[in-house]
């Protein structure tokens, strides 16, 4: 019920409208970062190289064409001076085992797919970093704005306290406490400026932009609700590039094991030759000769190499399978963490918006009125001001954290989580 009321209130409030949020959100920066990232471009080129190799893998060795000037007498080197002399044209072709071409293509196809998923995983990580940096920049600027607002009110209170101190209405402690608060708030503004510079630089680095580039952020943020109950693990299995990459690596290793068995089979060579003869005698008219043959290598070492290669490939497949199971365990833990943080941040934002901040503002206004007529002491006014500052800051942190957790969930799942509307 609390969440439903908050959604209605936020949609009716003059905050960040949906269209405005979309235009000023981090998604255009994410697309720009992915497009301009040198590391992503490098991975894409490697992926394309694998696709090019896969397109031509499995091709048989080229046939060998030979021209032989053979059996000529050493004394004359003439073709007509010996009955066996001649000019022979010979063609040789090495044969590969059945299924070798298909297995070679499938092996590189799996490797190319693993490379493509590695690119997608890299893009996902880059998008997460950009979204997180952008929302942290939003948070820093909003905290700076609310701190500046409270600093201005503190200056007003300090001026009033000095006047009352001079007339004896309040003690010196009132002035001193306000001076300390003013100094603390002014010092915190420096921290927010530093965060602004650091996060702006981080975004510029992600976008391969120069340090002079600035980024616009909204002045207000509505929290985004966590999605309804759903099978997040199933979403990750369907969409997370890391899991698809490990599955492709496992398939590539299994295909390499099958290819290793084929490598154990000997590769026979066949040839055909045509010998042109020029000698003509009474007993030998010089008829041209044709020869054909086949050769098979003696498998003295290929069997051992095949068994070793197959065993190694199967071990690599088992390693990829174990890594995928480990990745699933890590994803499950990350999902639980994101869900807990997201839900807690949403509940906190709801509590602050519905009860705590309105109550603190009402308490501050009431205390101000009572203080002006002498019915409230300065300590109560000071505490009411500090309490409102702390709550407004906490509300900003909670609201922005819902967006950060949404970005984290997208990185964990490989896709945007369902629901989660502001």
N, C-alpha and C positions, 0 to 999 in steps of 0.2 A: 504494500500500500504506500509505503514511504517513497519507493522508487517511482511509482506512478504519479504521485503528487509532484515530485521533483521534476519529472519530465514535462508535465503540463506547465509548471511555473517557469521552467527554463525556456520552453518554446514560446511562451507568451511574453517573456521579458525582452527588453531591447538590447540583448546581448549580441553575440556573434551569430548571424544568420547562417543558414546552411550553405547558401550560395557563396557568401563572403568567406566562410570557413574553407570551402573548397578552393577558392581562388587564392587565398593567402596561406594555405596549408603547405606542408612540405613536399607534396607529391610532384609538383613541377621541378623542384630541386632534385628529387630522387631520380626522375627521368634524365635530367641534365647530367647528374653525376655518373649515372651508368653509361651514358653516351660518351662522356668525355674522359672516363677513367683510363689511363694508360695500361694499368694492370689488367683490367677487363678486356681491353682491346688485344693485349698480348695473348691472353687465354683464348680469345676468339680465333686468332690467327692459328694457334696450335690446334684448336679443334678443326678448323678448315683444312689444315694440313693432313690430319688423320682421315678426314672424309675423302680427300684427294687420293691418299694411299689406298683407302678401302675400295675406291672405284676401280683401281687397276690391280688389286691383289688377286691372287689365284691364277695369274697368267702363267702359262707354261714357258719354259726356257725357249729362247729363240732357236730355230733350226740352224744347223751349221752347214754352210756350203763350202766345199773344198775343191780345189783344182790341183790335180797331182800329175806331175811329169815323172813317170816312173819307168824303172827297168831299162833305162837307156845305157848302152855300153860306156864304161868309163873312158874308153879310148877315143870314142868319137862323139858321144852324147847325142847321136842321131836316132830318131825314132824308127828309121827304116833299116837299122843295122842289127836288130835283134828281134826274134819272134815275139818276145814278151813285152817289148817296149810299146808304150802308148801314152796317150793323154787321157786321164780319167777325171770325170766330174762326179763328185760324191756329195750326197745330202744325208745329214745325220740329225735325228730328233730324239731328245730325251723325253721319256713318258713319265708322268706322275700318276700316283695311285688314284683309283676312282674316289671321288668325294673330296680330293685334296683342294681343288679350286674353291668349292663351296665352303669348306671349312676355313680356308684362309680368308675369304671375304667376310664370313660371319665373325671371325676373330677380330678383325679390324673394325667391323661395324660396331661390335660391342665396345671396343676401346674408344671409338669416336663418340658413341653415346655417353660413355662415362666422362669423356672430356666435355661434352655439351652440358651435362649435369653439373660438372665442376664449375663451369662458367655461370650457370644459373645460381649455384650456391654462393659464388663470389658476389654476384649481383645482389643476392638477397642480403648478404652481410653488409654490403655497401649501403643498401637502402636502409637497413636497420640503423647504421651509424648516422646517416643523414637525418633520418626522422628523429632519432634520439637527441642529436645535437640541436636540431631546430626547436624541439619542444623544450629542451633545457634552456635555450636562448629565450624562448617565450616566458618561461618561468622566471628567469633572472630579471628580465625587463619588467614583468608584472610586480615582482617583489620590490624592485627599485622604485616603481611608481607608488606603491602603497607606502613604502618607507618615506619617500619624499612628502607624501601627503601627511603622514603622522609627524614628520619633522616640522612641517609648517605649523601644524596644530601645537606642537611642543613649543615652538617659538612664541606662539600667541599666549600659551599658558605661562611661559617663562616671563614674558613681559607683564602679564597680570600679576604673577607672583611677586615680581620685584616691586611693583606699585604697592601691593598689600604689605610686603615686608617693610617698606619704608614707612607705612602708616601703622605698623605693629599688628596688622590683622593676622599675619602668618609668621611663623618662625623662619630662621635662615635655612633650616633643613629643606624647606619647600623649594627654595631657589637652587640649592645645591643638588637636590635629586633631579630637578628638571635640567640642570646644566649637564649632569652625568648622562641623562637620557638623550639630550641633544647631541652630546659628543659621541655616544654609542651609535646613534642612528647615522650621524655623519660619517663615522668610520665604516659602517656597514655599506653605505653607498659606494665607498671605494671598492669594497669587495664585489659588489654587483657590476661596477664598471669593468673590473678585471675579468669577471666571468663573461661579460658581454664581448670583450676583446678576444678572449680565448676561444669562445664558441663561434664567433664570427670567423676567426682564423681557421678553425677546424672545418667549418662549412666551406670556406673558400678553398682549402686544401682538397677536400673531397670533390669539389667541382672543378679542380684545376684552374681556379681563378686567382687573380691578384689580390693582395691584401687590402686594396682600396674598395673592394666590393662590399656593399651593405645589403642587409636583408630585412625586409619588412615583417613585422609580427603583429598579431592582433592585440588590442588593449584588454580584451576580456576573453575568457575561455569557458565554455560550458563543459562539464564532465561528460564522458562517454560511458554509457552503461555496458557492463560485461554481458557477453552473449548468454543466451539460455543454455540449459544443459544440453550438451551434444557430445558425440564421441570424437574428442580432439585427436586421439591416437589414430583413428581411422583417417581423419583429415591429413595428418602428417604422413601417413603411409602413402596416401594418394598424391600429395603435393610437395613434400619436402625433397628438394633436389639431392641432398646428401644421401638419403636412403636409396633413391633411384641410382645414384652414382655407384654406391657400394653394390647394389644388385647387378649393375652392368659390369662392374669389375669381377664379381663372382661368375657371371655368365662368360666373360672373356677368359677367365682362368679355366673354367670347365671346357670351353671350346679349345683352349690351348692343349688341354689334356687329350682331347680327341685327336687334335692335329698331331700330337706327339706319337700317337699310335700309328698314324698313317706314315709318319716319317720313318718308322721302323721298316716299312716295306721297301724293297729295293726299287730303284728307278731304272728300268731297262732303257737301253738306247737301241734304236733301229736305224739302219742306213741302207742306202741304195746307191750304186755307182754305175756309171756308163763309161767304158774305156774305148777310146777311138784309136784304132791301129792303122798304120800306113804300110806295113810290109806286105808284100805279095810274092809268094814263091809257088813252086809246083805242088808242094805238100801243105802249104798254109796260105790260103787266099787272103789272109789279113782281115778276117771277119771281126767286127766290133764285138765287145764283150759286155755283159751285164752281170753285176754282183749285188747281192742283198745279204744282210746279216743282222744279228741281234746280239747285244751284249748286256750282261747283268752284273752289277757290282757284287763283290763278295762281302757280306755283312759282318765284317770282323768287329767293327766298333759302333755301327749304327744302332744295333739292338740295345747296347748299354746306354747310349745317348738318349734313345727313345724312352727307355724305362726311367732314366733319371729325370728327363724333361717332364714326363707324365706325372711322376711322383711330386716334383716341385710344383707343377701347375695345380694339382689337386690340393696341395698344402696351401697355396695362395688362395684357392677358392674357399677353403675352410677358414682362412684368415679373414677374407672379405665377409663371409657369413657371420663370423664372430664379431667383427667390427660393426656390422649392421645391427646385430642384437644389442651390442653395447650402445650404439647410437640411439636405438629405440628406448633403452633404459634412461639415457640422458635426456631424451626428449620428454619422456613421461615425467621425470623429475622437474624439468623446466616448465612443463605445462602446469603442474601442481603449484609451483612457485608463482607463475604469472597469474593463475586463477585466484590464488589467495591474495596477492597484492592488489590485483585489479578490483576484486570485490571489496576489499577493505578500503581502498581509496574512494571507490564510489559511495560506500556507506558513510565515510567521513565527510565527503563533500555534501552529501545529503543532510547529514546532521548539522554541519556548519550553516548551510543555506536555510534550512527550515527552522532551526531552533537557536543555535549558539550565537551566530553573528547578529540576527535580529534582536536577541535578548541582550547581547553586549552593547549594541548601539542604543537600545532603549535605556539600559542601565547608565551608559555614559551621559546621555541627554538628561536623564533624571538627576544624576549626580551633579552635572553642571548647573542645572536649575537650583538644586538645593544648596550648592556651594555659593551661588550668587547671592542667596538670601541668608547665608550663615547656618543652614541646617545640615550641611555635610562638611567634613573636614577635608583638608588638602590630600591626605593620604588616600582617602576613598576615591577622589577624583583622579589622582595619579594612577592608582591600581586599575581603575576602569579604563583609562586611556591605554595602558600597557596591555590589558587583557584583550581589548578590541584589536590592537595591533597584532598580537600573537595569533588570534583566531583568524584574522584576515589573511595573514601569511600562511597559516596552516591550510586554509581553504584553497589558496592558490596552489600550494604544493600538492594537495590531494586531487584537485581538478586536473592539473597538468599530468599528474602521475597516471591517471586513467588513460590518457593518450599515449604516454610512454609505454604503459603495459600493453596497449593495443599494438604498438609497433613491435614490442618484444614477442607478442603472440604471433604476429604475422611472420616474424623471422623464425620462430620455432616451428610453425605449421607449414611454412612455405606458401601460404595463401592467407588472405584476410579472414579473420575469424567471423563466423556468422553473427548477425545481429550487431550489437555494439553501437547503437545509434545514440547521438547526443539527445 
